[in-house]
Every structure is written in C-alpha cells, then in structure tokens.
Amino acid sequence: MPIRSGSRRGGLRPYTDLFEVHPPYFVLLTPILEHWTDPCDALRALRIFAALGNLAFLGGLVALGRTVAPRCGRWAGLGVAFVAFHPKVLDFLVEFRIDGWGYAPAAWGLVGFLRRPGMRGRFATFGILSGIATLLCPKLALLPPLVVGFEILRECRSWREALRMGSAYALGLGIAALVFASYLAANGIALDRTYLLLFRYHTLSNAHSSYRHGLLRQLVGTPLLLVPIALGALAWAIDAVKRRSLAGAYPPALGLWLVIQAWLVAYPYKQYHAPWFLFGSAFVILLGRALDDLWRHARHPGLLRRVRDDDRLGPGHRAALGAFQPRPGAMRHDPRLEPARGPRGPNRGAPPFSSDRPARRLLPLVQHVRPQRLRLGADPGGPATLSAARLSRAERGGAPGLPARLRHP
C-alpha cells in the first residue's frame, strides 16, 4: 500500500497506469504517507491509522450489541471482546489494512438506523452511510439491503409505505454513489476502469477460484468462535418462534448474510473470515442474554407463578406468563415457605427473625384513583378494546366496598 501511495504521489493513475484491485481509498492515504520515505516508517504510520479505524469499528459493534440485546449490556462488550481477542481475528485487527474505516460507518449507521425507528430520513441516512461503507469495502454489499428489507417487512402497513421506505434508501445510495464518482473524477481515475478492475475482476476471480469454499473451511476450522455464534443464532430462532415475530430486523438479516458469505466466498484470507466472526459476535451477545434468562429462571423458579396468580392480572397476561411456567415436578420444595403451626396458631411460636418463620405476604399496592367501571375488553388479551366510564354520583354513593372518603355524602 505504501508503494501504491508512492506511485500515486509520483503522478501515476490507479486502474490505468498501474494494476490495482482494491478500492481507491489509498488516494486518501497519500497525504498521510507522503512524509515517510522509509517503507518501515510508512507501514508503522499506516498501522496506527488502521488501528484507529478498527477501534471505531469495534466500538460500533459494541453499540450494535447493546441495541440488539438492550437488557444485557455487559454481554455486548464481552461478546465482541471474546471474538476480537481470538488469534485469527486479532491478526487481522493489528494489520495495516484499513478495512475498519469502511466497516465503522456501516456499524454506526446500523446503530442509528435500529435505535430510532420513528426518525424521519433514517432510511436515506442509512443509505448514505452504508453506500460509502460498501464503496470503501465491498465485502458488505449484501448486509445493508438485507437489513432494510427485513425492516420494511416488519414496519410497513401498505405497499405505498414500503415504496416510500425503499425509495428513501435508494436515494441515500444514489447520493453515496455520486460522492464516490466525484471522488474518482477529482483524482483523475477512470470510472469504467474502476468498475472493470474493482467489481468485475473480483466477481470472476471468486467464481473461478481454485479454493472453492475457502471461507467455509476457515470457519469450520475455528470451532471456538463458530459454535457460540451458531448457538446464539439457534437461541434467537427459538425465541422468535415462541414470540411468533422476528422482534428485530438485524438478527435475521445478519444470519442470512453470514450464510450467504460462508457459501459463496471462495477466498480463505483473514480479511474475509475475520469480519465474518466480528459481525457474528451479535449472536454471541444473544447467547449471553439467553444464558442470563436461564440462570435467572433457575434461581427464582416460583417468581413467575406468584406474578401469574396476582388478582390484578387479566386472563391474557396469565396465559402469556403461563407459557414460561416450569413443570410442577421441576420446582424444589422449600419448607421455610410453609406456615409454622404451633400451639398458639400459625407463626406465633417462631422468633421474629427465625429461619423457620416465613416471610410476610406482600400485599398489592393501593393507588388512589378515580373509581371506574371496566367494560368487556379491559384486559389486553380480550376481544374488545379498553374502555372505561366514570361512575355517576348515585352509583358512587352506593358502591359497596369503597372507602368512606370516596362515597357520596
């Protein structure tokens, strides 16, 4: 890369005067590397510049993990660190490649796109950021459109709304392509040569490569990373089946992109399998959230039953909570929860802080609200909608069970 930058500094044009099959980001590196004539110093400076881009990329992955699993923020950093510190991935991150500067806008663009579902212009903004990221690093060409497609399937209520979202995203991609074409023209780079050597060359080389599923072999040869990612994808799929909804556009799009990349990419190089593992760390985060839920359920097996038996819940909530209730034989019997029966009645023979004395039963909180008559459908699981009518003064005065201060004098 310093040689390419030096050639550009000497007046040569990439894709025309010298053979080049990488995105033309090295033109941006010319001001950085022009002060170092020694290749070792130039590589050191390039390594520092690449490390900054990779740190921005890793920060975007952590923020993206917090967006995918908001209740388990600690797993976001742990999941990304678990993948990033693997020797195969760490070897890519400390290299002088600057692919991180292409992945960083894609990761942070996904964070803004997923965290603000009601923001106007988010499809166009994401189109601009993902388009620039794809032009800097074409390995991400399929992931942003897949995310947009699943988001449109989740949110659109009519074909007009879907057309509006798709048009906004296409507009963002057009703006990114215009910026890219202006960048090439300003540096005297021919657009047709760029297409031939950047896109068509890689397509033909990958299709006729002798490696044949080289990326897939690299993934299978790294079970320490592949197994947690696969288990996290399985945990997410089981949860989606139980919910009967996708509950997010990024996990299904990411899973589909990972499968397509593993099956189609023939190159076994680290610049292909390292980003695959880094983006797949989202499923490691989802696996951590599933383990947290299992641990919490194992520690408090009767919590859901006590909540389900609350009189303030309607049948719809009870049915939803009943789906997570464990089998009766799976719950351990705790003798401390049984009332102590002594000669003077229950709980009277035990000291106040004895372990044989059960905890007091918590009474529901009483809120002083206006008395209302709840009609059919007050429960969210009911067939009708929620409706309430105020009681008249005559009804309020004769309503049984109301406190005296609420009765009409």
C-alpha positions as CSV (number, residue, x, y, z in Angstrom):
1,M,0.0,0.0,0.0
2,P,2.8,2.5,0.6
3,I,4.1,1.6,-2.9
4,R,0.7,2.4,-4.4
5,S,0.6,5.6,-2.5
6,G,4.1,6.5,-3.7
7,S,3.1,5.7,-7.3
8,R,0.1,8.0,-6.9
9,R,2.4,10.7,-5.4
10,G,4.6,10.2,-8.5
11,G,1.7,11.1,-10.9
12,L,0.6,7.6,-11.8
13,R,-3.1,6.9,-12.1
14,P,-4.6,3.7,-10.5
15,Y,-6.5,1.3,-12.7
16,T,-4.8,2.9,-15.7
17,D,-1.1,3.3,-15.2
18,L,-0.8,0.6,-12.5
19,F,-2.7,-2.6,-11.8
20,E,-5.0,-2.2,-8.8
21,V,-7.8,-4.4,-7.5
22,H,-8.6,-2.6,-4.2
23,P,-11.0,0.3,-3.6
24,P,-9.3,3.6,-4.3
25,Y,-9.0,4.6,-0.6
26,F,-5.2,4.7,-1.0
27,V,-5.6,8.1,-2.5
28,L,-6.8,9.3,0.9
29,L,-3.6,7.8,2.4
30,T,-1.3,9.8,0.2
31,P,-1.2,12.9,2.5
32,I,-0.6,10.5,5.4
33,L,2.3,8.6,3.8
34,E,4.0,11.3,1.8
35,H,6.1,12.4,4.8
36,W,7.7,9.0,5.2
37,T,10.2,7.8,2.6
38,D,11.3,4.8,4.6
39,P,8.8,1.9,4.0
40,C,9.2,0.8,7.6
41,D,8.1,4.2,9.0
42,A,5.3,4.3,6.4
43,L,4.0,0.9,7.5
44,R,4.1,2.0,11.1
45,A,2.1,5.1,10.4
46,L,-0.3,3.1,8.3
47,R,-0.7,0.5,11.1
48,I,-1.6,3.3,13.6
49,F,-4.1,4.8,11.2
50,A,-5.6,1.3,10.6
51,A,-5.8,0.7,14.4
52,L,-7.9,3.8,14.9
53,G,-10.4,2.7,12.2
54,N,-10.6,-0.8,13.8
55,L,-11.2,0.7,17.2
56,A,-14.1,2.8,15.7
57,F,-15.4,-0.4,14.1
58,L,-15.2,-2.4,17.4
59,G,-17.0,0.5,19.3
60,G,-19.8,0.3,16.7
61,L,-20.1,-3.4,17.2
62,V,-20.5,-2.9,21.0
63,A,-23.1,-0.3,20.5
64,L,-24.9,-2.5,18.0
65,G,-24.8,-5.4,20.5
66,R,-26.4,-3.1,23.1
67,T,-29.1,-2.3,20.5
68,V,-29.8,-5.9,19.7
69,A,-29.8,-7.1,23.4
70,P,-30.7,-3.9,25.4
71,R,-31.3,-5.8,28.7
72,C,-27.8,-7.3,28.8
73,G,-25.4,-4.5,28.2
74,R,-22.4,-6.3,29.8
75,W,-22.7,-9.1,27.2
76,A,-22.1,-6.6,24.4
77,G,-18.6,-5.8,25.4
78,L,-17.9,-9.4,26.5
79,G,-19.2,-10.9,23.2
80,V,-17.2,-8.5,21.0
81,A,-14.0,-9.0,23.1
82,F,-14.4,-12.8,23.0
83,V,-14.3,-12.7,19.2
84,A,-11.8,-9.8,18.8
85,F,-9.1,-11.4,21.0
86,H,-9.1,-14.7,19.1
87,P,-5.7,-15.0,17.4
88,K,-7.2,-15.3,13.9
89,V,-9.2,-12.1,14.4
90,L,-6.6,-10.2,16.3
91,D,-4.1,-10.9,13.5
92,F,-6.5,-9.0,11.2
93,L,-7.1,-6.1,13.6
94,V,-3.4,-5.3,14.1
95,E,-2.6,-5.4,10.4
96,F,-2.0,-2.3,8.4
97,R,-5.3,-2.9,6.4
98,I,-7.7,0.0,6.7
99,D,-10.9,-2.0,6.1
100,G,-12.0,-0.9,9.6
101,W,-12.6,2.6,8.2
102,G,-15.1,1.0,5.8
103,Y,-16.8,-1.2,8.4
104,A,-17.1,1.6,11.0
105,P,-19.6,3.8,9.2
106,A,-21.7,0.6,8.4
107,A,-21.7,-0.4,12.1
108,W,-22.6,3.0,13.4
109,G,-25.1,3.5,10.6
110,L,-26.9,0.3,11.8
111,V,-26.9,1.6,15.3
112,G,-28.6,4.9,14.3
113,F,-31.0,3.0,11.9
114,L,-32.2,0.5,14.5
115,R,-32.3,2.7,17.6
116,R,-34.5,5.4,16.1
117,P,-37.4,3.6,14.4
118,G,-39.6,6.8,14.2
119,M,-36.9,9.2,12.9
120,R,-37.6,10.8,9.6
121,G,-35.0,10.3,7.0
122,R,-33.4,7.3,8.7
123,F,-33.6,5.2,5.5
124,A,-31.9,7.9,3.5
125,T,-29.2,8.5,6.1
126,F,-28.5,4.8,6.4
127,G,-28.4,4.5,2.6
128,I,-25.6,7.2,2.5
129,L,-23.5,5.6,5.3
130,S,-23.9,2.0,4.1
131,G,-23.2,3.1,0.5
132,I,-20.0,4.8,1.5
133,A,-19.0,1.8,3.6
134,T,-19.7,-0.6,0.7
135,L,-17.7,1.5,-1.8
136,L,-14.8,1.6,0.7
137,C,-15.1,-2.1,1.5
138,P,-17.3,-4.1,-1.0
139,K,-17.5,-7.1,1.3
140,L,-20.5,-5.6,3.0
141,A,-22.5,-5.2,-0.2
142,L,-25.4,-7.5,0.8
143,L,-25.8,-6.8,4.6
144,P,-27.4,-3.3,4.5
145,P,-30.0,-4.2,1.8
146,L,-31.0,-7.2,3.8
147,V,-31.4,-5.2,7.0
148,V,-33.6,-2.6,5.1
149,G,-35.7,-5.4,3.6
150,F,-36.5,-7.0,6.9
151,E,-37.2,-3.6,8.4
152,I,-39.7,-2.9,5.7
153,L,-41.4,-6.2,6.2
154,R,-41.7,-5.5,9.9
155,E,-42.9,-1.9,9.8
156,C,-44.8,-1.2,6.6
157,R,-48.5,-1.4,6.7
158,S,-49.2,-0.8,3.0
159,W,-47.4,-1.0,-0.3
160,R,-47.1,2.8,-0.5
161,E,-45.3,2.9,2.8
162,A,-42.9,0.2,1.7
163,L,-42.3,2.0,-1.6
164,R,-41.6,5.2,0.3
165,M,-39.0,3.5,2.6
166,G,-37.3,1.7,-0.3
167,S,-37.2,4.9,-2.3
168,A,-35.6,6.8,0.6
169,Y,-32.9,4.1,0.9
170,A,-32.3,4.1,-2.8
171,L,-31.9,7.9,-2.7
172,G,-29.2,7.6,0.0
173,L,-27.4,5.0,-2.1
174,G,-27.5,7.4,-5.1
175,I,-26.0,10.2,-3.0
176,A,-23.2,7.9,-1.9
177,A,-22.5,6.8,-5.5
178,L,-22.4,10.4,-6.6
179,V,-19.9,11.2,-3.9
180,F,-17.8,8.2,-5.0
181,A,-17.9,9.2,-8.6
182,S,-16.9,12.8,-7.7
183,Y,-14.0,11.4,-5.7
184,L,-12.8,9.4,-8.7
185,A,-13.1,12.3,-11.1
186,A,-11.3,14.7,-8.7
187,N,-8.3,12.3,-8.6
188,G,-8.3,11.6,-12.4
189,I,-9.4,8.0,-12.0
190,A,-11.4,6.5,-14.9
191,L,-14.8,5.2,-13.7
192,D,-15.0,2.4,-16.3
193,R,-11.6,1.1,-15.4
194,T,-12.6,1.2,-11.8
195,Y,-15.6,-1.0,-12.5
196,L,-13.6,-3.5,-14.5
197,L,-10.8,-3.9,-12.1
198,L,-12.7,-3.5,-8.8
199,F,-16.0,-5.3,-9.4
200,R,-15.8,-7.5,-12.4
201,Y,-12.3,-8.8,-11.7
202,H,-13.3,-9.8,-8.1
203,T,-16.5,-11.4,-9.3
204,L,-14.7,-13.6,-12.0
205,S,-11.8,-14.4,-9.7
206,N,-14.1,-15.6,-6.9
207,A,-16.3,-17.6,-9.3
208,H,-13.3,-19.4,-10.8
209,S,-11.0,-19.6,-7.8
210,S,-9.5,-23.0,-7.1
211,Y,-10.1,-22.6,-3.3
212,R,-13.8,-23.5,-3.6
213,H,-15.5,-22.6,-0.3
214,G,-12.2,-21.5,1.2
215,L,-14.1,-19.2,3.7
216,L,-16.3,-22.0,4.8
217,R,-13.3,-24.2,5.6
218,Q,-11.7,-21.4,7.6
219,L,-15.0,-21.1,9.6
220,V,-15.3,-24.8,10.3
221,G,-11.6,-24.8,11.3
222,T,-12.4,-22.3,14.1
223,P,-14.9,-24.1,16.3
224,L,-14.2,-21.9,19.3
225,L,-15.9,-19.0,17.5
226,L,-18.2,-20.8,15.2
227,V,-20.0,-22.8,17.9
228,P,-21.1,-19.9,20.1
229,I,-22.3,-18.0,17.0
230,A,-24.3,-21.0,15.9
231,L,-25.8,-21.5,19.4
232,G,-26.7,-17.8,19.6
233,A,-28.5,-18.0,16.3
234,L,-30.3,-21.1,17.5
235,A,-31.4,-19.3,20.7
236,W,-32.6,-16.4,18.8
237,A,-34.6,-18.6,16.4
238,I,-36.3,-20.5,19.2
239,D,-37.2,-17.2,20.9
240,A,-38.6,-15.8,17.6
241,V,-40.7,-19.0,17.1
242,K,-42.1,-18.6,20.7
243,R,-42.9,-14.9,20.1
244,R,-44.2,-15.6,16.6
245,S,-42.4,-12.5,15.4
246,L,-38.9,-11.5,14.3
247,A,-38.5,-9.0,17.2
248,G,-35.9,-7.1,15.2
249,A,-34.6,-6.7,11.6
250,Y,-30.9,-7.1,12.3
251,P,-30.6,-10.7,13.6
252,P,-32.4,-12.4,10.6
253,A,-30.6,-10.2,8.1
254,L,-27.3,-10.9,9.8
255,G,-27.9,-14.7,9.9
256,L,-28.8,-14.7,6.2
257,W,-25.8,-12.6,5.3
258,L,-23.5,-14.9,7.3
259,V,-24.8,-18.0,5.5
260,I,-24.5,-16.4,2.0
261,Q,-21.0,-15.2,2.7
262,A,-19.9,-18.6,4.0
263,W,-21.3,-20.4,1.0
264,L,-20.3,-18.0,-1.8
265,V,-16.9,-16.6,-0.9
266,A,-14.1,-18.7,-2.1
267,Y,-11.2,-16.8,-0.6
268,P,-9.8,-18.2,2.7
269,Y,-8.0,-15.0,3.6
270,K,-8.2,-13.3,7.0
271,Q,-9.8,-10.1,5.6
272,Y,-12.8,-12.3,4.8
273,H,-13.2,-14.6,7.8
274,A,-12.2,-12.0,10.5
275,P,-15.1,-9.6,9.6
276,W,-17.4,-12.6,9.4
277,F,-16.6,-13.5,13.0
278,L,-16.8,-9.9,14.2
279,F,-20.2,-9.3,12.8
280,G,-21.3,-12.7,14.0
281,S,-20.4,-11.6,17.6
282,A,-24.0,-10.3,17.8
283,F,-25.2,-13.9,18.1
284,V,-22.7,-14.4,20.9
285,I,-24.3,-11.5,22.7
286,L,-27.8,-13.0,22.1
287,L,-26.4,-16.3,23.5
288,G,-25.3,-14.5,26.6
289,R,-28.7,-13.0,27.1
290,A,-30.3,-16.4,26.8
291,L,-27.9,-17.8,29.4
292,D,-28.8,-14.9,31.7
293,D,-32.5,-15.7,31.3
294,L,-32.0,-19.4,32.1
295,W,-29.9,-18.5,35.2
296,R,-32.5,-16.0,36.5
297,H,-35.2,-18.6,35.9
298,A,-33.3,-21.3,37.7
299,R,-32.6,-19.1,40.7
300,H,-36.3,-17.9,41.1
301,P,-38.5,-20.8,39.8
302,G,-41.6,-19.6,41.7
303,L,-41.4,-16.0,40.7
304,L,-43.5,-16.3,37.6
305,R,-46.1,-18.4,39.4
306,R,-46.5,-15.7,42.1
307,V,-46.8,-13.0,39.5
308,R,-49.2,-15.1,37.4
309,D,-51.5,-15.7,40.4
310,D,-51.9,-11.9,41.0
311,D,-55.5,-10.9,41.0
312,R,-54.8,-7.7,39.2
313,L,-53.8,-9.6,36.0
314,G,-56.3,-10.4,33.3
315,P,-56.6,-13.8,31.5
316,G,-54.4,-12.6,28.6
317,H,-51.5,-11.8,30.9
318,R,-51.9,-15.1,32.8
319,A,-51.9,-17.0,29.6
320,A,-48.7,-15.3,28.4
321,L,-46.9,-15.9,31.7
322,G,-48.2,-19.5,31.8
323,A,-46.1,-20.3,28.8
324,F,-42.9,-19.7,30.8
325,Q,-44.1,-21.6,33.9
326,P,-41.9,-24.7,34.7
327,R,-43.3,-28.2,35.3
328,P,-44.6,-28.8,38.8
329,G,-42.1,-31.5,39.4
330,A,-39.2,-29.2,38.4
331,M,-39.8,-26.9,41.4
332,R,-38.0,-27.7,44.6
333,H,-40.0,-27.8,47.8
334,D,-38.8,-25.2,50.4
335,P,-40.1,-26.0,53.9
336,R,-39.4,-22.4,55.1
337,L,-42.3,-21.2,52.9
338,E,-44.8,-23.4,54.8
339,P,-46.5,-21.6,57.8
340,A,-45.2,-22.7,61.2
341,R,-48.1,-24.2,63.1
342,G,-47.6,-24.0,66.9
343,P,-49.8,-24.4,69.9
344,R,-50.8,-20.7,69.7
345,G,-51.6,-20.6,66.0
346,P,-49.6,-20.1,62.8
347,N,-46.3,-18.2,63.0
348,R,-46.8,-17.4,66.7
349,G,-44.3,-19.9,68.1
350,A,-41.3,-18.8,66.0
351,P,-39.0,-15.9,66.8
352,P,-39.3,-12.9,64.6
353,F,-36.1,-13.5,62.7
354,S,-36.0,-17.3,62.7
355,S,-35.4,-19.2,59.5
356,D,-38.5,-21.2,60.3
357,R,-40.6,-18.2,60.1
358,P,-41.8,-17.5,56.6
359,A,-41.6,-14.0,55.1
360,R,-44.7,-11.9,55.2
361,R,-47.0,-12.0,52.3
362,L,-46.7,-8.8,50.3
363,L,-50.0,-7.1,49.7
364,P,-50.6,-5.2,46.5
365,L,-50.1,-1.5,46.5
366,V,-53.3,0.6,46.6
367,Q,-53.5,3.5,44.3
368,H,-56.0,6.2,45.0
369,V,-57.6,6.7,41.6
370,R,-61.0,7.6,40.4
371,P,-63.4,4.8,40.6
372,Q,-64.1,3.4,37.1
373,R,-66.3,0.7,35.7
374,L,-64.2,-1.5,33.3
375,R,-66.2,-3.0,30.5
376,L,-65.5,-6.1,28.4
377,G,-62.1,-5.9,26.8
378,A,-60.3,-4.2,29.7
379,D,-57.8,-7.0,29.6
380,P,-55.3,-6.5,26.7
381,G,-55.9,-10.2,25.8
382,G,-59.6,-9.7,25.5
383,P,-61.6,-9.4,22.2
384,A,-62.6,-5.8,22.6
385,T,-60.7,-2.6,23.2
386,L,-60.1,-0.9,26.6
387,S,-62.9,1.3,27.6
388,A,-63.8,2.9,31.0
389,A,-66.7,5.0,32.1
390,R,-66.9,7.1,35.2
391,L,-69.4,6.2,37.8
392,S,-72.2,8.6,38.5
393,R,-72.7,10.2,41.9
394,A,-75.6,7.9,42.8
395,E,-73.5,4.8,41.8
396,R,-70.5,6.1,43.7
397,G,-72.5,6.7,46.8
398,G,-74.0,3.2,46.9
399,A,-70.9,1.3,45.5
400,P,-70.1,-1.4,48.1
401,G,-66.5,-1.8,49.3
402,L,-65.4,1.8,48.5
403,P,-63.6,3.8,51.2
404,A,-65.8,6.3,53.1
405,R,-63.9,9.2,51.6
406,L,-64.9,8.1,48.1
407,R,-68.6,7.7,48.9
408,H,-71.0,10.5,48.1
409,P,-72.3,12.1,51.4
